[in-house]
Structures are given as C-alpha cells and as structure tokens.
C-alpha cells in the first residue's frame, strides 16, 4: 500500500511538471504575443521622464527659502524620488513577470 501511494505521488508530480513546461512553451510561442507590450514600455518611459522632471524642479532652490529649509526639502525630495522610482521599477518588474 505504501509503495502504491509513493508511486501515485511521484507520477502526479511528474505530470504537474510536464503541464508547467507545456504552459511555458505555449506562453513563449510567437502566436501568443501581446500587442500591448510596446505601449506599456512607452507609458513607463513617459512616467519616468515626468518623475525626473518633477524631481529636478523640486531640487532647485526657491527665492524665499533659507539654506537649512532648502537642505531639508532636498532630503525629503530625494527620499520621495527614490521611493517613486523603486515603485515604477517594481511595477515594470511585476509586468515582466506576469507576461
């Protein structure tokens, strides 16, 4: 009885592995190409450019600011910019993994 259960488990795992390999081959086939891929990357590039432009505007010193206020705002802005860029990178990575 024990050997029968072991064989059943082993054959089940082999079948699952074959299904996984088959699914990845089907996903990689050229017939299954997603047309929105280029549009996604264009949108991502546009978002990154907007974030970089916003970051540059925020890093400039304003006329009414003291030196210490400007440095504090720069530190906060650097942290915010890094967080946004990590988020955009994470979204891109997630998109790549799900395709």
Secondary structure as GFF3:
##gff-version 3
##sequence-region A 1 99
A	DSSP	alpha_helix	2	28	.	.	.	ID=ss1
A	DSSP	three_ten_helix	30	32	.	.	.	ID=ss2
A	DSSP	alpha_helix	37	59	.	.	.	ID=ss3
A	DSSP	alpha_helix	67	98	.	.	.	ID=ss4
###
